[in-house]
Amino acid sequence: MKSSSLLAICVIAGALFSPIAAMASTLNVMQTEAPRSMDPGDQTATYTAALLDPMYEGLLARSSDLTLKPALATEWKSDDAGLVWTFKLREGVTFHDGTPFNADAVVKNFARHLDTKRGLAASGRLRTFIDSVTAVDPMTVQFKLKHPYPAFLALLTTGACLMVSPTADAAGTIGSKAVGTGPYKLAEYKSGEYVLEEKNPTYWGGAPKGVDEIKWTWTSEPSVMNMALQTGDADVVSPLPPAFAKQIEANPDMKLNKSDGSAVFWVALNTKLKPLDDVRVRQALNYATDRDGLVKAIMQGYATPANSPLAPVTPGYDKTLAPYTYDVDKAKKLLADAGYPNGFATSIIVQEPDARLGEVLQAMWAKAGVKLDVRRMESGVWAKAAFADPAGKQADGTGSVLASWSSGVNGADLQFRPLYYSASAAPAGANLGFFNEPKLDEVLDKAASTLDESARNALYVEAQKIVNDEAPHVLLYTTQDLYATRANVKGVWVVPGGQIEVKDAAKD
């Protein structure tokens, strides 16, 4: 066919065969849950963070080799005491709504977290050590810390420190309409169905060269995730259900990606509710849990039984700890000593994807006489129930919460402080069982301001022992990070803990 004839066909067919339309490319990403918020500072969920990542940036970012690199800040320095940090900001950056990025925008972003009345989900960890944030000049900002904090620079890459448009924040729309400075911007958010992101043609680093759009969908059904990848309806699935890992690995049209993760799965026990306020009962539940069995039954071996509240990849992790073997008889004795020779009844709330894990725990604990009511919830309903205050959990009869947490490569403090520090009790933080141990608080505060790494890690070993002894959680396992892509997808990687990074993705 002559080229002139081909051109005529294109003209007659119109937009359907437009060369421009044919060039458009979309990366389809499927995860296990819907986004909690479009505001990165008002959520702490790994999969929400993954979805928001292409649209938002912080002062610093992580490279795929996990080193820190400049992002919205081009350089930084601290005083000798590590208390005053000064950042030079990148010139010529604007938010997706046209608001200029400058020192005033940075100050407003952190002011909203330092304001206790705002109640943003990710604020608590910042208020612990940030004293003030001020503008030195239009493109220079200065942080004053309450005490030295070795993980400060790492923290600046996390959700609480990603920059949102002050205009959108003031308008109260940021929770439903993302407005950042990133290489992709929000095109459409159809609640309950999908989020569509389109490339930002005015991005300071140049418009993305990989794909034109990123479309995010979600499902709690493992078989649906697998089928979407098989049919090509999804280019990326994260996390990949372990049951399908070997099948994907054997398929040349797909790629299985696995690496050591940092997400620790656990059951938070309501220490304000009888009989879980008794340490013997909490210890009994730990002895009644067959962690090796869980790894085999739930994770198909793609996990490590938990011996600590920290993941093995986290600095300060103590591999020598072995506090709880699987011992039903010991569990029964502890329950009898606590006044429950015939066991007791309690409940656990779980998200839909974790329903089977809850059911396996139900069967295990039944052997020790514990009757566990497993309450399955959609992720949004679960989040509201999980982060309820003591009165709310008392009213609902919530005995425990099945959840996971990952500090990634950001240090032990970001695992301990949100989950076990007394001031992090829900709804202020992710201490979902309201654990309060002054000795642990003291150790964590001391560790957080200890600059010497070996001395700091020794304190975290002490903290691990306190948590294991007091048993506010039933620690389950640390997962491997599993995700899968179609074979033609390049440039995808994962931060330890499961946050998928797709903003540099391309398709052959």
C-alpha positions as CSV (number, residue, x, y, z in Angstrom):
1,M,0.0,0.0,0.0
2,K,1.4,3.4,-0.9
3,S,2.0,5.9,2.0
4,S,-0.5,8.4,0.5
5,S,-3.2,5.7,0.7
6,L,-2.3,5.0,4.3
7,L,-2.6,8.7,5.1
8,A,-6.0,8.8,3.5
9,I,-7.2,5.9,5.7
10,C,-6.0,7.7,8.8
11,V,-7.9,10.9,7.8
12,I,-11.1,9.0,7.0
13,A,-11.0,7.0,10.2
14,G,-10.4,10.1,12.3
15,A,-9.2,9.9,15.9
16,L,-9.7,6.1,16.1
17,F,-6.6,5.6,14.1
18,S,-4.8,8.8,15.1
19,P,-1.0,8.3,15.1
20,I,-0.9,10.5,18.3
21,A,-3.5,8.2,20.1
22,A,-1.6,5.1,19.0
23,M,1.5,6.4,20.6
24,A,-0.1,6.9,24.0
25,S,1.0,4.3,26.5
26,T,-0.5,3.3,29.9
27,L,1.1,1.4,32.7
28,N,-1.6,-0.6,34.5
29,V,-0.8,-1.3,38.2
30,M,-2.9,-3.5,40.4
31,Q,-2.5,-3.5,44.2
32,T,-4.4,-5.1,47.1
33,E,-6.2,-2.1,48.5
34,A,-7.6,1.3,47.6
35,P,-5.9,4.5,48.5
36,R,-6.6,5.8,52.0
37,S,-6.1,9.5,51.0
38,M,-4.7,11.6,48.2
39,D,-2.8,13.5,51.0
40,P,0.5,11.8,51.6
41,G,0.7,13.4,55.1
42,D,-2.7,12.0,56.2
43,Q,-2.0,8.3,55.6
44,T,0.6,5.7,56.6
45,A,-0.3,2.8,54.2
46,T,2.4,1.3,52.0
47,Y,0.2,0.8,49.0
48,T,-1.3,4.3,49.2
49,A,2.3,5.7,49.4
50,A,3.1,3.7,46.2
51,L,0.2,5.2,44.3
52,L,1.0,8.8,45.5
53,D,4.7,8.5,44.8
54,P,4.6,9.6,41.1
55,M,2.7,12.7,42.0
56,Y,4.6,14.0,45.1
57,E,8.2,14.8,46.1
58,G,10.1,15.6,49.2
59,L,13.2,17.6,49.8
60,L,15.2,14.3,49.4
61,A,14.4,11.1,47.6
62,R,15.8,7.5,47.5
63,S,17.5,6.0,44.5
64,S,16.9,2.5,43.5
65,D,20.2,1.6,45.3
66,L,18.5,3.1,48.4
67,T,21.0,6.0,48.7
68,L,19.6,9.5,49.4
69,K,19.7,12.0,46.6
70,P,18.5,15.6,46.0
71,A,14.9,16.2,45.0
72,L,13.2,19.5,45.9
73,A,16.3,20.4,47.8
74,T,19.6,20.7,45.9
75,E,22.0,20.8,48.9
76,W,21.9,20.7,52.7
77,K,24.1,21.0,55.8
78,S,23.8,20.8,59.6
79,D,25.6,22.4,62.5
80,D,28.1,20.4,64.5
81,A,25.4,19.4,67.0
82,G,23.1,18.1,64.4
83,L,20.3,20.3,65.6
84,V,20.1,23.0,62.9
85,W,19.7,21.8,59.3
86,T,19.7,24.2,56.3
87,F,18.4,23.3,52.9
88,K,18.8,25.1,49.6
89,L,15.6,24.6,47.5
90,R,15.3,23.9,43.8
91,E,14.5,26.9,41.6
92,G,11.7,27.0,39.0
93,V,9.5,24.3,40.5
94,T,5.7,24.7,40.6
95,F,2.9,22.5,42.0
96,H,0.5,20.9,39.6
97,D,-2.0,23.8,40.3
98,G,0.5,26.5,39.4
99,T,1.4,27.3,43.0
100,P,5.1,28.1,43.3
101,F,7.3,25.9,45.3
102,N,9.5,27.9,47.7
103,A,10.5,28.2,51.3
104,D,7.1,29.5,52.2
105,A,5.5,26.3,50.8
106,V,7.9,24.1,52.8
107,V,7.2,26.1,56.0
108,K,3.4,25.7,55.5
109,N,3.8,21.9,54.8
110,F,5.5,21.3,58.1
111,A,3.3,23.8,60.0
112,R,0.3,21.6,59.3
113,H,2.0,18.7,60.9
114,L,3.2,20.6,63.9
115,D,-0.3,21.8,64.5
116,T,-1.9,19.3,66.8
117,K,-5.4,20.4,65.9
118,R,-5.0,19.2,62.3
119,G,-4.8,15.5,63.4
120,L,-3.1,14.3,60.2
121,A,-2.2,10.6,60.4
122,A,1.5,10.9,59.8
123,S,2.2,13.9,62.0
124,G,3.1,12.3,65.3
125,R,6.6,11.2,64.3
126,L,7.5,14.7,63.1
127,R,6.3,16.5,66.3
128,T,8.6,14.2,68.3
129,F,11.8,15.9,67.2
130,I,11.1,18.9,65.0
131,D,11.0,22.2,67.0
132,S,10.5,24.7,64.2
133,V,10.8,25.2,60.4
134,T,11.5,28.7,59.1
135,A,12.3,30.5,55.8
136,V,15.8,32.0,55.7
137,D,15.1,33.5,52.3
138,P,12.7,32.6,49.5
139,M,14.7,29.5,48.5
140,T,16.3,28.5,51.8
141,V,14.7,26.8,54.7
142,Q,16.0,25.9,58.1
143,F,14.9,23.1,60.5
144,K,15.6,23.3,64.2
145,L,15.4,19.9,66.0
146,K,14.6,19.3,69.6
147,H,17.4,16.8,69.8
148,P,19.7,15.1,67.4
149,Y,17.9,12.6,65.2
150,P,20.1,10.3,63.2
151,A,17.2,9.3,60.9
152,F,16.2,12.9,60.0
153,L,17.4,12.9,56.4
154,A,15.8,9.5,55.8
155,L,12.5,10.7,57.3
156,L,12.4,13.5,54.8
157,T,11.7,10.9,52.0
158,T,8.6,9.6,53.7
159,G,5.0,10.5,53.2
160,A,4.7,13.0,56.0
161,C,7.4,15.1,54.4
162,L,6.2,15.1,50.8
163,M,5.2,18.5,49.6
164,V,1.6,19.2,48.9
165,S,0.3,22.4,47.3
166,P,-0.4,25.0,50.1
167,T,-3.2,26.3,48.0
168,A,-5.0,22.9,47.8
169,D,-4.3,22.3,51.4
170,A,-5.9,25.6,52.4
171,A,-8.9,24.8,50.2
172,G,-9.4,21.5,52.0
173,T,-9.3,19.5,48.8
174,I,-6.0,17.8,49.1
175,G,-7.5,14.6,50.7
176,S,-9.4,13.9,47.5
177,K,-7.4,15.6,44.8
178,A,-3.7,15.1,44.8
179,V,-1.6,18.2,44.0
180,G,2.2,17.8,44.2
181,T,5.2,18.6,42.1
182,G,6.0,15.1,40.8
183,P,6.5,13.9,37.2
184,Y,2.9,12.7,37.1
185,K,-0.3,14.5,38.1
186,L,-3.8,13.4,38.9
187,A,-6.0,13.0,35.9
188,E,-9.0,11.2,37.5
189,Y,-9.9,9.6,40.7
190,K,-13.0,7.5,40.5
191,S,-13.5,6.3,44.1
192,G,-13.8,2.6,44.5
193,E,-12.6,2.0,40.9
194,Y,-9.3,3.5,39.8
195,V,-6.8,6.4,39.9
196,L,-5.4,7.7,36.7
197,E,-2.2,9.7,36.6
198,E,-0.9,11.5,33.5
199,K,2.6,12.8,32.8
200,N,3.4,16.3,33.9
201,P,4.7,18.2,30.8
202,T,6.1,21.0,32.9
203,Y,7.9,18.8,35.4
204,W,11.2,20.4,36.5
205,G,13.1,17.3,35.6
206,G,11.5,17.0,32.1
207,A,8.4,15.2,31.2
208,P,8.5,11.4,31.8
209,K,10.0,9.5,28.9
210,G,8.5,6.1,29.9
211,V,4.7,5.9,29.8
212,D,2.1,8.6,29.3
213,E,-0.3,7.4,32.0
214,I,-0.3,5.3,35.1
215,K,-3.6,3.6,36.0
216,W,-4.0,2.1,39.4
217,T,-6.7,-0.4,40.3
218,W,-7.0,-2.7,43.3
219,T,-8.6,-6.0,44.4
220,S,-8.6,-8.1,47.6
221,E,-8.9,-11.3,45.5
222,P,-5.5,-13.0,44.9
223,S,-6.9,-14.9,41.9
224,V,-8.0,-11.7,40.2
225,M,-4.5,-10.2,40.6
226,N,-3.0,-13.3,39.0
227,M,-5.6,-13.4,36.2
228,A,-5.1,-9.7,35.4
229,L,-1.4,-10.3,35.0
230,Q,-1.9,-13.4,32.9
231,T,-4.3,-11.6,30.5
232,G,-2.3,-8.4,30.3
233,D,-5.0,-6.3,32.0
234,A,-2.3,-5.5,34.5
235,D,1.4,-4.7,33.7
236,V,2.4,-4.8,37.4
237,V,0.8,-6.5,40.4
238,S,1.9,-5.7,43.9
239,P,2.2,-7.5,46.2
240,L,2.1,-10.7,44.3
241,P,0.1,-13.4,46.1
242,P,2.7,-16.0,47.1
243,A,0.5,-18.8,45.9
244,F,1.1,-17.8,42.3
245,A,4.9,-17.0,42.6
246,K,6.2,-20.3,41.2
247,Q,3.6,-20.2,38.3
248,I,4.7,-16.6,37.4
249,E,8.4,-17.5,37.7
250,A,7.9,-20.3,35.1
251,N,6.2,-18.1,32.6
252,P,8.5,-16.3,30.1
253,D,5.9,-13.6,29.4
254,M,6.2,-12.4,33.0
255,K,8.9,-11.6,35.6
256,L,8.8,-12.4,39.3
257,N,10.7,-10.0,41.5
258,K,11.5,-11.0,45.1
259,S,13.8,-9.4,47.7
260,D,14.3,-9.3,51.4
261,G,11.5,-7.1,52.8
262,S,10.9,-5.1,56.0
263,A,7.2,-5.5,56.5
264,V,6.5,-7.2,59.8
265,F,3.0,-8.7,60.3
266,W,1.6,-8.7,63.8
267,V,-1.5,-8.8,65.9
268,A,-1.9,-5.7,68.1
269,L,-3.5,-6.7,71.4
270,N,-5.8,-4.3,73.1
271,T,-4.0,-3.8,76.4
272,K,-6.9,-1.7,77.7
273,L,-9.4,-4.6,77.5
274,K,-9.6,-7.6,79.7
275,P,-8.1,-10.2,79.7
276,L,-5.5,-8.7,77.3
277,D,-4.4,-6.3,79.9
278,D,-2.6,-9.2,81.6
279,V,0.9,-9.8,80.2
280,R,0.5,-13.6,80.9
281,V,-2.5,-13.7,78.5
282,R,-0.6,-11.8,75.9
283,Q,2.4,-14.2,76.3
284,A,0.1,-17.1,76.1
285,L,-1.2,-16.0,72.7
286,N,2.4,-15.8,71.5
287,Y,3.1,-19.3,72.6
288,A,-0.2,-20.5,70.9
289,T,1.0,-19.1,67.5
290,D,2.9,-21.5,65.1
291,R,4.9,-19.0,63.1
292,D,6.6,-21.6,61.0
293,G,3.2,-23.0,60.1
294,L,2.0,-19.5,59.2
295,V,4.9,-19.0,56.8
296,K,4.2,-22.3,55.1
297,A,0.4,-22.0,55.0
298,I,0.0,-18.3,54.2
299,M,3.3,-17.2,52.5
300,Q,4.3,-20.4,50.7
301,G,7.7,-20.0,52.4
302,Y,8.2,-16.4,51.1
303,A,8.6,-15.0,54.7
304,T,10.7,-15.3,57.9
305,P,9.1,-16.2,61.2
306,A,9.3,-13.1,63.5
307,N,11.5,-13.2,66.5
308,S,11.5,-9.4,67.0
309,P,9.5,-6.3,66.3
310,L,12.2,-5.4,63.8
311,A,12.8,-6.9,60.4
312,P,16.1,-8.6,59.7
313,V,17.1,-5.8,57.3
314,T,16.6,-3.1,59.8
315,P,19.8,-1.8,61.6
316,G,19.8,-2.9,65.2
317,Y,17.9,-6.2,64.6
318,D,18.9,-8.9,67.0
319,K,18.9,-12.3,65.3
320,T,19.7,-14.1,68.6
321,L,16.3,-13.4,70.1
322,A,14.0,-16.5,70.4
323,P,11.3,-15.5,72.9
324,Y,8.3,-17.7,71.9
325,T,8.4,-21.2,70.6
326,Y,5.2,-22.9,69.5
327,D,4.1,-24.4,72.8
328,V,0.3,-24.9,73.4
329,D,0.8,-26.5,76.8
330,K,2.7,-23.5,78.0
331,A,0.0,-21.2,76.6
332,K,-2.6,-23.1,78.5
333,K,-0.6,-22.9,81.7
334,L,-0.2,-19.1,81.4
335,L,-3.9,-18.7,80.8
336,A,-4.7,-20.8,83.9
337,D,-2.2,-18.8,86.0
338,A,-4.0,-15.6,84.8
339,G,-7.4,-17.0,85.9
340,Y,-8.6,-18.4,82.5
341,P,-8.2,-22.2,82.8
342,N,-10.9,-22.7,80.2
343,G,-9.6,-20.0,77.9
344,F,-11.6,-16.9,76.8
345,A,-13.3,-15.3,73.8
346,T,-12.0,-12.3,71.9
347,S,-12.1,-10.8,68.4
348,I,-9.8,-9.7,65.7
349,I,-10.4,-7.3,62.9
350,V,-8.7,-8.0,59.5
351,Q,-8.7,-6.6,56.0
352,E,-10.1,-8.7,53.3
353,P,-6.7,-9.8,51.8
354,D,-5.7,-11.0,55.3
355,A,-8.9,-13.0,56.0
356,R,-7.2,-16.4,55.6
357,L,-4.4,-15.4,58.0
358,G,-7.1,-14.5,60.6
359,E,-8.7,-17.9,60.1
360,V,-5.5,-19.8,60.5
361,L,-4.8,-17.9,63.8
362,Q,-8.4,-18.8,64.8
363,A,-7.6,-22.5,64.4
364,M,-4.3,-22.2,66.2
365,W,-5.5,-20.3,69.2
366,A,-8.5,-22.6,69.6
367,K,-6.1,-25.4,70.6
368,A,-5.2,-23.3,73.7
369,G,-8.9,-22.6,74.4
370,V,-9.1,-19.1,72.9
371,K,-12.3,-18.5,70.8
372,L,-11.3,-16.0,68.2
373,D,-14.0,-14.1,66.3
374,V,-12.5,-13.0,62.9
375,R,-14.2,-9.9,61.6
376,R,-13.4,-9.2,57.9
377,M,-13.5,-5.6,56.7
378,E,-12.9,-3.5,53.6
379,S,-9.7,-1.5,54.0
380,G,-11.4,1.9,54.6
381,V,-13.7,0.4,57.3
382,W,-10.8,-1.5,58.8
383,A,-8.7,1.6,59.0
384,K,-11.4,3.5,60.9
385,A,-11.9,0.6,63.4
386,A,-8.1,-0.1,63.7
387,F,-7.3,3.5,64.6
388,A,-10.2,4.0,67.0
389,D,-9.5,5.2,70.5
390,P,-9.9,3.0,73.6
391,A,-13.6,4.0,74.0
392,G,-14.3,3.2,70.4
393,K,-12.6,-0.2,70.6
394,Q,-14.4,-0.9,73.9
395,A,-17.7,-0.1,72.3
396,D,-17.0,-2.4,69.3
397,G,-15.5,-5.1,71.5
398,T,-12.3,-5.1,69.4
399,G,-9.8,-7.3,71.1
400,S,-7.1,-7.2,68.5
401,V,-6.1,-5.9,65.1
402,L,-4.2,-7.8,62.4
403,A,-1.8,-5.4,60.6
404,S,1.7,-4.9,59.3
405,W,4.2,-2.1,59.4
406,S,7.5,-1.3,57.6
407,S,10.1,1.3,58.4
408,G,11.8,0.3,55.2
409,V,15.4,1.4,55.2
410,N,14.5,4.4,57.4
411,G,15.7,3.0,60.7
412,A,14.4,1.3,63.9
413,D,12.9,4.4,65.4
414,L,10.3,4.5,62.6
415,Q,9.3,1.0,63.5
416,F,9.3,1.3,67.2
417,R,7.9,4.8,67.8
418,P,4.7,4.6,65.7
419,L,3.8,1.1,67.1
420,Y,4.9,1.0,70.7
421,Y,5.6,4.5,72.0
422,S,3.0,5.6,74.5
423,A,2.3,8.9,72.8
424,S,1.6,7.1,69.6
425,A,-1.5,5.4,71.0
426,A,-4.4,5.4,68.4
427,P,-5.8,7.6,67.0
428,A,-2.6,9.7,67.2
429,G,-0.4,6.9,65.9
430,A,-0.3,3.3,65.1
431,N,0.0,2.0,68.7
432,L,-3.3,0.2,68.0
433,G,-3.3,-1.7,71.4
434,F,-2.5,1.4,73.5
435,F,0.7,-0.1,74.9
436,N,2.2,2.1,77.6
437,E,5.6,1.1,79.0
438,P,7.6,4.1,80.4
439,K,10.9,2.1,80.4
440,L,10.5,1.5,76.6
441,D,9.7,5.2,76.0
442,E,12.9,6.1,77.8
443,V,15.0,3.7,75.8
444,L,13.5,4.8,72.5
445,D,14.0,8.5,73.3
446,K,17.6,7.8,74.3
447,A,18.3,5.8,71.1
448,A,16.7,8.4,68.8
449,S,19.2,11.0,70.0
450,T,22.3,8.7,70.1
451,L,24.6,9.5,67.2
452,D,27.0,6.6,67.7
453,E,25.6,3.7,65.7
454,S,26.8,0.8,67.8
455,A,25.5,2.5,71.0
456,R,22.2,3.2,69.3
457,N,21.8,-0.3,68.1
458,A,22.6,-1.7,71.6
459,L,19.6,0.4,72.8
460,Y,17.4,-1.0,70.1
461,V,18.4,-4.6,71.2
462,E,17.2,-3.6,74.7
463,A,14.0,-2.2,73.2
464,Q,13.3,-5.5,71.3
465,K,13.7,-7.5,74.5
466,I,11.2,-5.2,76.3
467,V,8.6,-5.6,73.6
468,N,9.1,-9.3,73.4
469,D,8.7,-9.6,77.2
470,E,5.6,-7.4,77.5
471,A,4.1,-8.9,74.3
472,P,1.8,-6.0,73.2
473,H,1.8,-7.7,69.8
474,V,1.7,-11.3,68.7
475,L,4.6,-11.1,66.2
476,L,4.0,-13.3,63.1
477,Y,6.5,-13.0,60.3
478,T,8.5,-10.6,58.1
479,T,7.5,-10.9,54.4
480,Q,9.7,-11.1,51.4
481,D,8.8,-8.4,48.9
482,L,7.1,-10.0,45.9
483,Y,5.8,-8.3,42.9
484,A,5.4,-9.3,39.3
485,T,5.4,-7.5,35.9
486,R,4.8,-8.4,32.3
487,A,8.1,-9.2,30.6
488,N,8.1,-6.0,28.5
489,V,8.0,-3.7,31.6
490,K,11.2,-2.0,32.6
491,G,12.3,0.4,35.4
492,V,10.1,-0.9,38.2
493,W,11.6,-1.5,41.7
494,V,10.5,-1.8,45.3
495,V,11.5,-0.1,48.5
496,P,12.1,-2.7,51.2
497,G,8.7,-3.1,52.9
498,G,6.7,-3.3,49.7
499,Q,6.3,0.2,48.2
500,I,6.4,-0.3,44.5
501,E,8.2,2.5,42.5
502,V,6.8,2.9,39.0
503,K,7.4,6.6,38.0
504,D,10.4,5.6,35.9
505,A,8.7,2.6,34.3
506,A,8.7,2.0,30.5
507,K,7.2,-0.6,28.2
508,D,9.0,-2.1,25.3
